[in-house]
Amino acid sequence: MKTTFQSPFKSLELKRFPVRPRELLQAWDSADELLLVELSRADLIGKRIAIINDHFGALTLSLNSFDVTSYTDSFVSAKALACNRDLNQAVEDQGGSTTGRDLNANSLIHDLDQWSGVYDFVVIQLPKSNSFLEEILSSLTPHLRSSSKIICGGMIKYISKTSFELLEKYIGPTTTNLAQKKARLIFASFEKGPAALPEKVTLSVPPFDQPLVNASNLFSHGKLDIGTRFFLEHIPSGNFETILDLGCANGIIGMMAKRINPQAKLIFCDESYQAVQSARLNYEGAYSDEAQFVCTNCYENGISDSLDLVLCNPPFHQHNTVGDFIALQMFHDSFRTLKKGGVLRVIGNSHLGYALTLKRIFGNSTMVASNQKFVIFDAVKLF
Ligand SMILES: C[S@@+](CC[C@H](N)C(=O)[O-])C[C@H]1O[C@@H](n2cnc3c(N)ncnc32)[C@H](O)[C@@H]1O
């Protein structure tokens, strides 16, 4: 698999994160390439550039000799960027060339209220979620002026009409170019004024009295997912001291576990900063004891042999890459961090074949419930 990325600005070594043995996929896509070619035609000297949703660092590290602020909601992308920055630093230290300024904490942000000053260029890898794109665009409007240029890139199959509509609504006249290598750019020039952030979406989920915060980039943003609904009906009760909601999104699964097991200490983790923040707000609105909230990749730094129960509704994609590799790491991390006798309870679409995977890792798996679409399994750590 190719790891040398030739951007018009510099040559970079780029790896995906999490690092997988026998990785077949490269750490950039043609949308990254088109965006960088477009930017190489502009005069960027002395200009301020905002980069949004850089997946593995291709955009930020190509442009880091300019004045760059890079925003991501993804812990995994932030980690990829840091690992690739270090990798390229090590290459430079050996070869003597320089890739640019060191990216400091101020230039890597994961909260949309951390924009500061005015940006001349905004470079966006289009997110899958339109509600997230809407929040991103509205959060930027106070930080743009009439000469500010917005350039979005995306793979054609993921670009929707709504992306254009949102750019027209918040930014101004929007055009696109011809597709190349299955990707396309969308251009918008700022003609509007500062906009209010979209109304926050909340979900009402009985038996919880308070509406639950569900931030714009969260899984099933507009409504309770049907798999989650089924999982909520099958949360176990037992003598659990510590329960982990792994891939928590708004935290509803862990909150239900706390309701059924009031003695338990809860841990919530997700790779989305918005998710962890939503879970914290929701939990603290419903319970007065302290829980732990962790933004991390799967549960890779969790303490070994420390958990009694893990509840997990795994994702089946990273950015646009579909696969069970994250679920797999979540199962391995669960096995390592469960105490002997501890249980991992997992929900998945019936066709995903989690039973066999769990058997391979835990040596056992038992079906707890199923319906036409979903299956719930337990796997027990026996040794
Ligand atoms: C299918 S959703 C489940 C959300 C929630 N637990 C529920 O059941 O409604 C999967 C969650 O896993 C999170 N996720 C994706 N990749 C992850 C990773 N590498 N580490 C931790 N969480 C991840 C997503 O952000 C998402 O919130």
The ligand as an ORCA input file, in Angstrom:
! r2SCAN-3c Opt
* xyz 0 1
  C     -23.692      2.590     16.033
  S     -23.202      3.981     16.989
  C     -23.845      3.545     18.582
  C     -24.188      4.713     19.432
  C     -24.929      4.406     20.738
  N     -24.148      3.576     21.617
  C     -26.256      3.751     20.439
  O     -26.362      2.533     20.629
  O     -27.168      4.456     19.995
  C     -21.453      3.717     17.127
  C     -20.693      4.755     17.914
  O     -19.304      4.376     17.903
  C     -18.518      5.552     17.794
  N     -17.206      5.199     17.228
  C     -16.862      5.076     15.928
  N     -15.560      4.751     15.820
  C     -15.068      4.684     17.071
  C     -13.794      4.418     17.605
  N     -12.755      4.137     16.819
  N     -13.627      4.475     18.952
  C     -14.673      4.779     19.767
  N     -15.920      5.035     19.308
  C     -16.116      4.991     17.985
  C     -19.338      6.472     16.898
  O     -18.930      7.825     17.070
  C     -20.765      6.174     17.370
  O     -21.150      7.054     18.391
*
